[in-house]
Amino acid sequence: MQSDFLTRIKNTYNQFGAAEARVADRVLLDPQRVVFMSISELADSCKVSDSTVFRFCQKLGVGGYQEFKTLLSLGIREDKDTAGEGEAEKYNENATPFMRRAAGILETDVEALRETCAAVREEDIKEVVGLLHEARRIAFFGAGVSLLSAMQAANRFTRITNKVSCVQDTHLQAMQAALLQPGDAAVIFSYSGASKDTVQTAQIAKKAGARLICISRFSKSPLSGYADMLLISGGNEGPLQGGSASAVMCQLFLADVLYEEYYRRYYEECRANHEKTSAVIADKLY
């Protein structure tokens, strides 16, 4: 499947303009890396515009960039199904096929977390924490699997401050974003930074005057254009792997880093609130 699609690119090569040919060259050179790139990242690596990449996709007869990545990744998927076996053999040469696959998943998740930690800048975390503390309200947003990260982050912060909210329905999120005001903060989780609902929520919150903290995989995306602060989460996720655990783990890792730094910096206030919230749920445990 992959070779068939790469053959299609080669067969269409003479129809590409000079800029589109640079995109084709990049894809043919390293298709496995391209499948994890956003449209902006691919465009930047080829020194062309996003619209050039879109025209490249159209000339291949696909409807858009996501469909292009799906077709490209279909052939890669079979290779990825056994990609963890080499790592597993280093872990235990007598491992069963199941344990090799499990070890491969473990290695992928750990590497994603390492990548996220390496990308963290202390000054960015401190600035975000200060922004959250100064905010009158903090609204957490996300869609799809990223909503789970937003809900978990809100759950954590609710234990130490009374100004947190998180609603699940995307229509309610849009309404909540519209009611934000200058002095409020919106924390938005999105792996791709290209979810229409999430980008619309960011646009509405920005128009309302709120400060936006975005947690996303890509530094350039429709969402990142609205961010006052952008934190990069690791974890490569192909178009056939929507909602991968490693991507969610990386988002939750950043949420935990923010929580711990917030607690440390405003310790007395957070400790008092944490004691209150812990006390009221203590009798719910056996």
N, C-alpha and C positions, 0 to 999 in steps of 0.2 A: 504493500500500500504506500509506504513512504517513498520507495523507489519509483513507483508509478507517478506519484505527485511531483517528485523531483524531475522526472522525465518530462512532465507537462511544462514545468518551468523552463527546462532546457529547450523544449520544442517551441516555446513562446518567446524565447530570448530575443529573436530578431524583431519582435514587435515593440520591445521596450525602448523608451527614450534613454538618454545617457544617465539621468538620475535614477530611473527605474531599474536600469541595468545594474547599478551599484547595489540596489536592494537585492536583486536576484543573485548577484555574486556573494553577498553576505549570507543569504539563506543557503545557497549551495555549499558554501564553505563550512558552515557549522549549523545544520538544521536543529540539532538537539539543544543548542543554546537559544536559538531564535524562538523556539516554542515557549520559552519562559519569559520572553521579553514583552513589554507593553509596546504599543504602536509608537509611542514617543521614544522609547529606548532604542528600538530598531532604527527609527528615523535618525536619531542622534548618532548612532554607530556608523550610519552610512553618510552622514552629513547631508541629509535631505530633509524635506518637510514631511509632516504627518500626511498631508494630502497626496504626496508622491507615493507613500506606502499604500494608501488607499487605492490610488489609480493602478498600482502594481497588482493589487488583489483583483480589481475589476477585470484587468486584462487576462487574468487566469481563469475568469469565469466564476469567481466566488463572490458572495454577496457582501463581504466585509472582512475585516481583520480577524475577528474571532472565528469565523468559518474557515479562513485560511489556516489559522493555528490548529483548529480541530483536525482538518485534513492532514496537515503535516504531522500531528502527534499520533494519529491512528497507527502509523507504521512504527513509531518509536515505542508504542505501548508494550508490544511483545518483548522488546529488548529490556524494557524497564522492569517487567515482571520477574526477570531473573537477575536483575542488577545487584540485588543484595547478597547473592550467593557467594561472591568473592569475599565480601566483608565477613560473612558468616564463617567461612572456612578459616580466616585468620583468627576469628573468635573461638572456633572449635572445629577442628578438621573432621571430627566424628559426628557433627551435627546432622540431624535429619533435614530433609528438604523443607519441612515446616519451620524448623528452628532457624534455618538459613534465611528464609523469608522474613521471619520475625526479627532476626538480627539486622537484616537490611533496613527494615522499617525503623528500628531503634536508631541505627546509624544516621538515617535521613533526618529523623526528628532532632537528634542531638546536634547534628551539623547545622540545622536551621536555627536552633537556639544559640549556638556559638556565633553564627553569622549576625544574628540580631544583637547579641551582647557586644560584638566588636563594633557595630555601627552606632552604639549608644554614645552620645557626647554628654559629659557631666554638666556642662554649661546649659545645654538644651533642657535636660531634666530639671535643673534648678529653676530655669526660667518658666517652664510649664507649671511646676509646683507653686511657684510664686503667683502665677496667673490664676491658678485654681483657688488658692487661698484668698486672694483679693476679690474673686468673683462673688457676686450677690447670689447667683444660682449657677449650678453646673448641670447641664443636660447631656446625657449620653445617648448617642445615636448609632445605629447600624442596621443593615438589612441582610436577610439570609443568615448564613452561618456567622457573619460578623456581628449580627444582633446578639448572639450568645455571648460574645466577648464584651459587648457594651453592657449587657445585663449583669454579667459577672463583675465587671469593673464597678458598676453602680452599686452592686451588693456590697462590695468591699468598702467603698467610700461611705456608704450609708451608716456603717458602724462607727464612723468617727466624725461625721458632719451631717447637719440636718438640711443641707441645701442641694441635695442630689435628687435627680429624677431620671427615669428611663421608661419610655412607652414603647410597645412592641409594634403596633399597627403603623404602617408607613404614612397613612393619611393623618393619623394623630401626631406622628412625628413632624409632619409638615406644619400642622396647626401649632404645635408646641414651639417649633422654630420661629414661627411668625410672631409669637408673643414674647420672645426673648428681647432683651433691651441692652443698651450700652452698659457695660459693667457685668454682664452675664458671660458665661463660657459654655461652648459646645465642644464636646469631645466626640469625634466621629471615627468609627472603625470601618475600614473597607480594604480588603486585600487588593483589589484591582484599582480602586480609585475611579472606577468607570461605571458603577451602578447608577442607573438613571435616578432611582428614588433617593439614593444617598447624596448624589451631586445636587439634586433639587433641594434637599433639606439644607445642605451647606449653603447654597445660594440664598435661600430664604433667611437663614440664620445670619449670614453676613449682611444682608440688606437690613436686618433688624438692628444691627449694631453690635452683635455678640462677637467675642473673640473665639476663633476656631483653632482647635488642636486636632490635627488629623493623624491617625495611625494607619499607615498603608505600606504596601510593598514597594511602590514605585515613587521615585522622586519627582517624576513628571507624569501627570495624569490630569483628567478634568477636575478631580477633587483637589489636587495639590494647589491649583491656582487660587483657591479660596482660603488656604491655610495661613494662619498667622504663625503657627508652629507646626512642623511636620516631623514625626518620628517614624523611622523606617523599620519595618518588621521583616525578618527574613522568611525563608521557606518558599522554595519554588513550587508553583502549582500550575500544572498544565491545564488546558481547556477541558480535558477529560477527568480532571481530579478535583472538581469543585468541592469546596468544603473540607479540604485535607486537614488532618489533625495537626500536622506540623505548622501550617499557617495559623491556625487558631492558637496553638501553644505559644507561638511567637507574639501574637497580639496580647495574650494573657500575661506573658512574661513582662512586656512593657507596662501593662496595667499594674502589675505587682511592684515593679521598680518605682513607678510614680507613687503608689500607695505607701511603700516603705519610706521613701524620701519625705513624703508629706508628713507621715507620722513622726519621723525623726526630727524634722525641722520644727514642727509645732507640737512637741511632745506633750506638754502639760494639758493643752486643750484636747488633744486626741485621746490621751489616756483617760481623762474624765468622761468623755463621750463614750469611749469604748467600754468602760466599766458599766455605764448606764445601759447601753444596748445589750451587753452580755448578760446583765442581771435579769432583764425582762424576758429573755428566752431560755434562761437556765432551767426553769421548771418544765420546759417542753421536752427535756431529755430524760430518758429512763435512768 
